[in-house]
Amino acid sequence: MKRPAILRRRFGAHARALMTDARWCLLPLASRALWLQLTDLADAMPELRAPSRGHAVTASNLAQYLAAEPLDVAHALAALVQRDILEPVDDGYRLKAF
């Protein structure tokens, strides 16, 4: 009997990949946590990696999806943009590094 693919998934793949990135150690803890959450979120939301015109994920959307304070998300996003992990597009963001 073949097991469903979800059971064979190797959890933590994003975390291992991100922690080997040279930018990881330069980020504040909040930005590290947000980057990990965004990579997991991008698995279910392709528009986070490749938004169509006018349909980028906004900072307020991200705060809502992650049940986080908008101000905390804004500070973490700024650090991710500065390190070229996120890219501002239209009215939102695109995840460049995952």
ChimeraX attribute file (.defattr): number of C-alpha atoms within 10 A of each C-alpha:
attribute: neighborCount
match mode: 1-to-1
recipient: residues
	/A:1	3
	/A:2	4
	/A:3	7
	/A:4	8
	/A:5	7
	/A:6	8
	/A:7	8
	/A:8	8
	/A:9	9
	/A:10	8
	/A:11	10
	/A:12	11
	/A:13	10
	/A:14	16
	/A:15	17
	/A:16	10
	/A:17	12
	/A:18	18
	/A:19	13
	/A:20	10
	/A:21	12
	/A:22	9
	/A:23	14
	/A:24	15
	/A:25	11
	/A:26	12
	/A:27	17
	/A:28	13
	/A:29	12
	/A:30	14
	/A:31	21
	/A:32	21
	/A:33	13
	/A:34	20
	/A:35	25
	/A:36	17
	/A:37	15
	/A:38	21
	/A:39	20
	/A:40	16
	/A:41	16
	/A:42	16
	/A:43	12
	/A:44	9
	/A:45	14
	/A:46	13
	/A:47	16
	/A:48	24
	/A:49	22
	/A:50	15
	/A:51	18
	/A:52	12
	/A:53	9
	/A:54	10
	/A:55	15
	/A:56	20
	/A:57	21
	/A:58	17
	/A:59	17
	/A:60	16
	/A:61	13
	/A:62	23
	/A:63	17
	/A:64	13
	/A:65	10
	/A:66	15
	/A:67	10
	/A:68	13
	/A:69	12
	/A:70	16
	/A:71	12
	/A:72	13
	/A:73	20
	/A:74	16
	/A:75	13
	/A:76	20
	/A:77	23
	/A:78	13
	/A:79	18
	/A:80	23
	/A:81	16
	/A:82	11
	/A:83	14
	/A:84	14
	/A:85	16
	/A:86	23
	/A:87	18
	/A:88	15
	/A:89	16
	/A:90	15
	/A:91	12
	/A:92	19
	/A:93	23
	/A:94	22
	/A:95	23
	/A:96	15
	/A:97	16
	/A:98	18
